[in-house]
Amino acid sequence: MDITLEQPARGRLMTADERELPVPATLRYASTDPLAVHLDFPPEVALDGTGVTWTFGRALLEEGLRGPAGTGDVHIWPCGQARTVVEFHSPYGLALLQFDTAALRRFLLRTYAVVAAGQEDIGAAVEEGLNSLFGSV
């Protein structure tokens, strides 16, 4: 059975002038893509007026809740006991958002209730990815 979890997440965008602006987002996890988590931002907070989804590893989220993690476009680290920073890099620039650590942990635990760590069946996801790359070659 395919299961999708969604959980609202209120981020706080850290600006260059050290202000915090509220940013609504939705955390999403699908059992059909068991290694990934998605962070969806609505059109009203995007630069071009279209919704944006960032996808990154569930393991990155777990690691980032304990200490600095990430080497690519997404970096995550704890900021005190109550907040976690998620840093996004894109061709348009950099965005730093803070989220409540408890909410991120709660979401992560819910994902493990759907697909336990180490129980991910990635065969179908690999096959789908190869098909999208190579088509019917």
C-alpha positions, 0 to 999 in steps of 0.5 A, a space after each residue: 500500500 502506498 502511503 503519503 504523509 504530510 505535515 505543516 511546518 512553519 519556517 522562519 526565513 533569516 534575512 540579511 538584516 537579521 530579521 525573521 520572516 514567517 514562511 509556511 511549508 509542508 513536509 511530505 514523505 511517500 512510501 513509494 520514494 522511501 529514502 527522500 523527504 520533500 519540503 513544499 513551499 507555496 507559490 506566495 513565498 516563491 520568487 517567481 510565484 510558483 510553488 517550490 519543492 526541495 527534495 533531500 534524503 531522509 538520512 540527511 534530515 536525521 543527521 542534521 537534527 543531531 549535528 551539521 550535515 549536508 554537502 550539496 544544495 541542502 545543509 541542515 544543522 541544530 541551532 540550540 535545543 529548539 530550532 534546526 536550520 535548513 540551508 538551501 543553495 540554488 542558482 538564484 542564491 541562498 536561503 536560511 530557514 529555521 524550523 522547530 526541531 520537535 516538529 521535524 523530529 515528529 515528522 521523521 518518526 512518522 516516516 519511520 513508522 511507515 517505512 522503517 530504517 533499513 527496510 526501504 525497497 529501492 529496487 522500484 525507485 531505481 528502475 523508475 529512475 533508469 526508465 526516466 533516463 533511458 526510456 525504452 532503449 
